[in-house]
């Protein structure tokens, strides 16, 4: 496995000393050839309904079903197209969905009772890194705002709340990325501008009629805004946090407790699909053709394919090959559910007043992120899991995040609630 980022010293062995309270020890001893399809390891539930939102990063869930990787592990994945993240939340909590392609921060919010009913949740794996975008409307270009620095000048020249920015769910990835980007340019996301929630498939349509001046959403909707000439890309999320965690394969803790073998089989199938997608550009092109269909994303293939291949344009004349475009596997570097990744969302929830006090950052992450099940599933595919449960990153403002002191990190920002 690639190890592109140095990591702090929280090792798997050290963590095992306290793991009993968080759902069991991490297992690394399974035979690489093991596939759980029969006997006592047979999946408890064979048909698994997995929700998804029409976004490019639903691809590994969709391709696990389309390419029948699921059958190898004794399950059948039934992808279920959902209209909004609120619908995904409600159906996960009610049990109508078994699992979902879901926002990292949504799952952590539910665990804390924020953005939905307090529910014990589980993150089975990370589905992708990178590949989202912050767009500004064509109106903002006319006002002289084309990036964060120029946007700051436009915002400062107007009354507070003049401009509206949209994200996709109050505790979700896009909200936290948008707020981070705005704050890094000294724009307070609640005091200087207005923040609203718009479901991803409705983002471009709302921008077209002038309901907001900027938005953060997953692909292909950033590129679709350019194609429809209603907006342009001011920043990609990989510029905010290189190789950041994005969507996860999420479910409830209760579902995992009832179906541990099914959960492991589900991880295996989606992990194999992730590896297949990233194996070649031809596989990525095939994936783009599949997910463009009406039953999945429902948009033209070219709007999906370019950024999936790392071929970017910003709608202002700039074109580039992005080395940190959306990744689904990247030799295994993408999918491990690092505890520090989950903890980061809690720090941002605290920063923006979504939670009032510092939680047990590490304890909550260790409970939600099922590194044990992931490691077992990865072992079956000869994919090595990392020895460290944390990783180190430097975000766009030069602030280091490594999970070592989350309370100080959350309190250390100049722009916060």
Secondary structure, DSSP 8 states (H G I E B T S, - for coil): ----S---S-BHHHHHTTGGGGTS-----S-TT----SGGGS-S-SEEEEEEESSGGGHHHHHHHHTTTGGGGT-EEEEEEES-HHHHHHHHHHTSSSEEEEEHHHHHHHHHTSSSS---EEEEEE--B--EEEEEEHHHHHTT--SHHHHHHHHHTS-TT-SEEEES-TTSHHHHHHHHHHHHTT--TTTTSEEEE--GGGHHHHHHTTS-SEEEEETTHHHHHHHTTSEEEEEEHHHHSTT-B-EEEEEEHHHHHH-HHHHHHHHHHHHHHHHHHHT-HHHHHHHHHHHTSTTTT-S-HHHHHHHHTTEEE-SSS-EEE-TTS-BS-TTTTTTS--HHHHHHHHHHHHHTTSSSS---HHHHHHHHB-HHHHHHHHHHTT----SBS---EE-TTS-EE-SS-HHHHHHT-SS--
